[in-house]
Amino acid sequence: MNRTFLLVSLVFIQLTVFAQNVKVTGVVKNGTDSIIEFSKMGQEIITRESFSKAYEAKLNNKGGFEIVLPNDAITGWILKFGDKHAFLDLQPGHDVNLTIDMTKDEYPIFAVGANSAEANFENYLIAQRDNLYKNDFYQRVNSSAPKDALKLRKEQAAFELTVLEDYKKSHPINNDYDKWLKTYFKYQPYERTLVESGEKWKLRSDSTMVAMLLENGINDDYAARNSLEYNDLINLYMHYHFNGSKFPFSGLDYFNFGINSDLRGVTKQMFLTRQMAIFCKTPNDSTYNSMYEKFANEVADKDLISFVDKEREKYLTILADGNHSKENVSESASLNEIFKKYKGKVIYLDFWASWCAPCKIEMPNAVKLKDRLKGKDVVFLYFGFQDRKESWLAARKEIGIEGDHYLLSPKLIKEAKELFEIGGIPHYAIIDKDGTVLEKSAQRPSFVYDELLQIAGRKDK
């Protein structure tokens, strides 16, 4: 059964000032492992940083377990036990009790007691969807043009909504979860089409395609606070109307454009907060302070202001540590001098910067890619691009990027732009084992595994 849809879905995070938890208890039947791992799915809605922390629950001698998970909003979680996994939606303060039967291959978890209707819906939906679509849905979507792919996704979302309404006839669920699900079904088809077809079909700069992806409109207050998908579509709307979705662009000009845009209410406040979260990670106090003053005048939500303040404080602490770092920043006369060190290996290049949010969003996917290619003849090089040493070091420490790093000098940046035709970052490239540039503009870490595996497996020239 294809799980790709599930791994990219259900990623809403609601910002709140009060930390909340949910207690999960239960029992594992017919299992041999002693630990269950719980991990949040998706990304934080403002910073778009992936959730990476896992929480472990140990089983007692009867297979029972109990764990308290930090959960500020309705969130999708993945449970891993042995070689199996399952999916579970959790709500703040809505404790659940689970029975996990390891003899069941497809849907091994089942909630009982209070809040079980909400907890069981995800697996119920998966079963209904698998029964209807089998394994060919994603193949049909991936082989379709954007309009047809969106149509297929909308048809699936309509089916899922029907499943929800049918489920509620015998399993009454609370209004919060009901609204959360319906918001997901409303915006997910458009966001997935943008993400999975956007680069190939250049949807972001096509007026017809942009209008198609934004047909649900803007200024949905609930979605702005609760849907990552909706906010990504708002980013599309803003970038397109700002400069036709071109890169690179001035972040300061983009922020000012947002202030004077036709965004309203929570949507506007969330957009400005997302931009401020990016500028929190710049050492230029004068620029930051000027932007912050405008931000505070536009954003009335104290929780959002507090979020930005904490992000800035966290960055300044990391920056101070970076300023005292004795780490050597490598300098080379040319890019070729760097590449020679890795001759005989396939090189995957990642051009990034501390100020580039999309660059950092892909970093967790790069980690997964490296793990999958462990033992193959592939090396990963990270090139700091148009960045300050202090900010570059601080960002590396903040997100824990391991590997070979080079902060490019202006001379090397000019060389890289010409060699790899770089118009903006993130930018990726592939160099063959003999030093030949195979891809001047390669796919991002999320989608490049098969290509790298194939190149690494070829016989040396």
Secondary structure as GFF3:
##gff-version 3
##sequence-region A 1 461
A	DSSP	alpha_helix	4	8	.	.	.	ID=ss1
A	DSSP	beta_strand	21	29	.	.	.	ID=ss2
A	DSSP	beta_strand	35	40	.	.	.	ID=ss3
A	DSSP	beta_strand	54	58	.	.	.	ID=ss4
A	DSSP	beta_strand	64	70	.	.	.	ID=ss5
A	DSSP	beta_strand	75	81	.	.	.	ID=ss6
A	DSSP	beta_strand	84	90	.	.	.	ID=ss7
A	DSSP	beta_strand	96	101	.	.	.	ID=ss8
A	DSSP	beta_strand	109	112	.	.	.	ID=ss9
A	DSSP	alpha_helix	116	133	.	.	.	ID=ss10
A	DSSP	alpha_helix	137	142	.	.	.	ID=ss11
A	DSSP	alpha_helix	146	170	.	.	.	ID=ss12
A	DSSP	alpha_helix	175	201	.	.	.	ID=ss13
A	DSSP	three_ten_helix	203	205	.	.	.	ID=ss14
A	DSSP	alpha_helix	207	213	.	.	.	ID=ss15
A	DSSP	alpha_helix	221	226	.	.	.	ID=ss16
A	DSSP	alpha_helix	228	243	.	.	.	ID=ss17
A	DSSP	alpha_helix	251	259	.	.	.	ID=ss18
A	DSSP	alpha_helix	265	279	.	.	.	ID=ss19
A	DSSP	alpha_helix	285	298	.	.	.	ID=ss20
A	DSSP	alpha_helix	302	323	.	.	.	ID=ss21
A	DSSP	alpha_helix	335	340	.	.	.	ID=ss22
A	DSSP	beta_strand	346	352	.	.	.	ID=ss23
A	DSSP	alpha_helix	357	361	.	.	.	ID=ss24
A	DSSP	alpha_helix	363	372	.	.	.	ID=ss25
A	DSSP	beta_strand	378	384	.	.	.	ID=ss26
A	DSSP	alpha_helix	389	399	.	.	.	ID=ss27
A	DSSP	beta_strand	404	407	.	.	.	ID=ss28
A	DSSP	alpha_helix	410	420	.	.	.	ID=ss29
A	DSSP	beta_strand	427	431	.	.	.	ID=ss30
A	DSSP	beta_strand	437	439	.	.	.	ID=ss31
A	DSSP	alpha_helix	449	457	.	.	.	ID=ss32
###
